Amino acid sequence: MMEDLKNIVESILFVAEEPLTVDRIKRVVVEADTSEILDALRELAREYDARQGGFYLREVAGGFQFRTRPDYTEWVKRLLAPKPPRLSRAALETLAIIAYKQPIIRSDVEHLRGVDCGGVLRALLERNLIRVLGRKNIPGRPLIYGTTRRFLEVFDLKDLKDLPSPEEIESVAKEKFDLTDDSELSDNDEPEAPDGPEYESAESPTDDPPSAAADQQQFDTVAAENEAVTKNGRKNP
């Protein structure tokens, strides 16, 4: 059964367009225990590491995904000729602040940057790099922002504890995006969470909309993770 399970898991990972969590795999392979799925994933990872081929199994964004080895990025780009999405340097700076300071509200971001960030926040929401975690219980109930699973995927991170330095974030962003020096976007209104499947996919398209209690729990969870990152000596922007 182990050999069959390993092949089944390998097939599922191969066709998946996003990292698959163990729970997601378990919903597909209902006959297998969670421990058996984890054993199959570890065995696959060992096999691909030993092979040292063109791709490997990577734990990223809370799940598992096959990824091409960075050594061969040049040739992959030649085939796909991808046109990287545009991202302004203002957006990159705002993204770095949110990544390290989350959960954070707009006024705190603007205090650190010294400029209005409404338009930049909206652009990051549309690219599914940040998401709304809820509203802070202070006058005006401003929106609370944090990064998404898509952010973890783009920057090849397992979780927030793996955050690189701000310089490394910029280095990766140069590979993933067309960085521009566009003029500062401005928007006097508080950006709202965009509708549609792109935003919903930040967590799981099958999840129910979070309740206020769930928002607060997620706020506390991200805050605890950010505190752990700080205690581990990670550099803040």
Buried (B, 14 or more C-beta within 10 A) or exposed (E): EEEEBBEBBBEBBEEBEBBBBBEBBBEEBEEBEEEBBBBBBEBBBEBBEEEEEEBBBBBBBBBBBBBBBEEEEEEBEEEEEEEEEEBBBBBBBBBBBBBBBBBBBBBBBBEBBEBBBBBBBBBBBBBBBBBBBBBBEEEEEBBBBBBBBBBBBBBBBBBBEBBBBBEEBBEBBEEBBEBEEBEEBEBEEBBEBBEEEEBBBBBEEEEEEBEEEBBBBBBEBBBEBBEEBEEEEBEBB
